[in-house]
C-alpha cells in the first residue's frame, strides 16, 4: 500500500490566509505565496500576487480560453482572450499576457489585487483562505541556511 502524499507544512506565524490580507496605502507586498498543493512562489510586487494566482490556475488547467471572460464587474473583465473589456475598450495601464495567451488586467490598487485574487480563486471553486501569503522577508518555508547557500 502506498502512503498518502505528504501534506503541506502547517502555516507558521509568518503566514496568513489571503482572506486576512488587508493592504493599506504604501504597504509593501507579501514576499511569498503558498497554494493549497504546497507549491510556493516569490512575490516582488502587488501585481505579482495576482499574476501568481492566475498562472497557478493556468498550470492546473482551470484558467483556459473556454473559461473566459472572467469578469471584474458588470462591464469590466479581469481575464480575457484579448486585452479588451465587454465594452470593447482596451485594458488600460498594466496588463500581462499569461503563459497560455490569456490577458490579465492589472490596472488595480493593492486592495483590488487582493480582492481580485480571491474572486479568481472563488470563480474556480478554490477556497481563498487555503492560499497563504508571507509578509516576512526571509528564506522560504522549510529551507535551511545550508540549503540556500548551495
C-alpha positions in Angstrom: 0.0 0.0 0.0 1.4 3.4 -1.0 1.4 6.0 1.7 -0.6 9.2 1.0 1.4 12.2 -0.3 2.7 14.5 2.4 0.5 17.4 3.2 2.0 20.9 3.1 3.6 22.0 6.4 1.2 23.9 8.8 1.3 27.6 8.5 3.8 29.4 10.8 3.1 32.8 12.3 4.8 34.3 9.3 2.0 33.1 7.0 -1.6 34.4 6.9 -4.5 33.4 4.7 -5.1 35.6 1.6 -8.5 36.4 3.0 -6.9 38.1 6.0 -4.7 40.4 3.9 -5.8 44.0 4.1 -3.3 46.2 2.4 -3.2 49.9 3.2 -1.7 52.6 1.1 2.1 52.2 0.8 2.1 48.8 2.4 4.8 46.5 1.0 3.6 43.4 -0.9 3.9 40.0 0.6 7.1 38.2 -0.2 5.8 34.7 -0.9 2.6 32.9 -1.8 1.8 29.3 -0.9 -1.0 27.4 -2.7 -3.2 24.6 -1.4 -0.9 22.0 -3.1 2.1 23.3 -1.1 3.8 25.0 -4.1 5.2 28.4 -3.4 6.2 31.4 -5.5 8.2 34.5 -4.7 6.4 37.8 -5.0 8.0 41.1 -5.9 5.0 43.4 -6.2 1.3 43.5 -5.5 0.6 42.7 -9.2 2.8 39.6 -9.0 0.4 38.2 -6.4 -2.5 38.3 -8.9 -0.2 37.0 -11.7 0.9 34.1 -9.5 -2.7 33.1 -8.7 -3.6 33.3 -12.4 -0.6 31.3 -13.5 -1.2 28.7 -10.8 -4.8 28.3 -12.1 -3.4 28.1 -15.7 -1.0 25.3 -14.7 -3.9 23.3 -13.2 -5.9 23.6 -16.4 -8.6 25.7 -14.8 -8.0 29.2 -16.3 -8.4 28.4 -20.0 -9.8 30.3 -23.0 -13.0 28.3 -22.6 -13.4 29.8 -19.1 -13.1 33.4 -20.4 -14.0 36.1 -19.9 -13.7 36.3 -16.1 -15.4 39.4 -15.0 -14.4 42.0 -12.5 -17.6 44.0 -12.7 -20.7 44.4 -14.9 -18.6 45.8 -17.8 -15.0 45.0 -16.9 -13.0 41.9 -17.4 -10.2 40.6 -15.2 -9.1 37.9 -17.7 -10.0 37.7 -21.3 -8.7 36.1 -24.5 -7.8 39.6 -25.7 -6.9 42.7 -23.7 -10.4 44.2 -24.1 -13.4 44.7 -21.8 -17.0 43.9 -22.7 -17.5 47.5 -23.9 -14.7 47.0 -26.5 -12.3 49.3 -24.6 -8.8 48.1 -24.2 -7.4 47.2 -20.8 -5.8 50.4 -19.6 -2.5 50.6 -17.8 -0.9 47.4 -16.6 -1.8 44.2 -18.2 0.1 40.9 -18.8 -0.2 38.1 -21.2 -0.3 34.8 -19.2 1.6 31.7 -20.3 -1.4 30.3 -22.1 -2.0 33.5 -24.1 -4.9 34.9 -22.0 -4.7 38.5 -20.9 -4.8 39.6 -17.2 -5.9 43.2 -16.3 -3.5 44.5 -13.7 -4.7 48.2 -13.6 -5.6 47.7 -9.9 -4.7 49.0 -6.5 -3.1 46.7 -3.9 -6.5 46.3 -2.2 -8.2 45.4 -5.6 -5.3 43.0 -6.4 -6.1 41.0 -3.2 -9.8 41.2 -3.8 -9.4 40.1 -7.5 -7.1 37.2 -6.5 -9.8 36.0 -4.0 -12.5 36.3 -6.6 -10.5 34.5 -9.2 -9.9 31.6 -6.8 -13.6 31.6 -5.9 -14.6 31.6 -9.6 -12.8 28.2 -9.9 -14.1 26.8 -6.6 -10.9 27.1 -4.7 -11.2 28.5 -1.2 -9.0 31.6 -1.0 -8.4 31.0 2.7 -6.3 28.0 1.7 -3.9 30.3 -0.1 -1.3 31.7 2.3 1.0 34.7 2.0 4.1 35.5 3.9 4.9 39.1 4.9 8.3 38.1 6.3 11.4 38.8 4.4 13.4 35.6 4.9 14.1 32.1 3.4 11.2 30.1 2.0 9.4 27.9 4.5 11.1 24.6 5.1 14.5 25.7 3.8 17.6 26.0 5.9 20.5 28.4 5.5 22.7 25.5 4.3 20.2 24.7 1.5 20.1 28.3 0.4 23.8 28.7 0.2 24.3 25.6 -2.1 
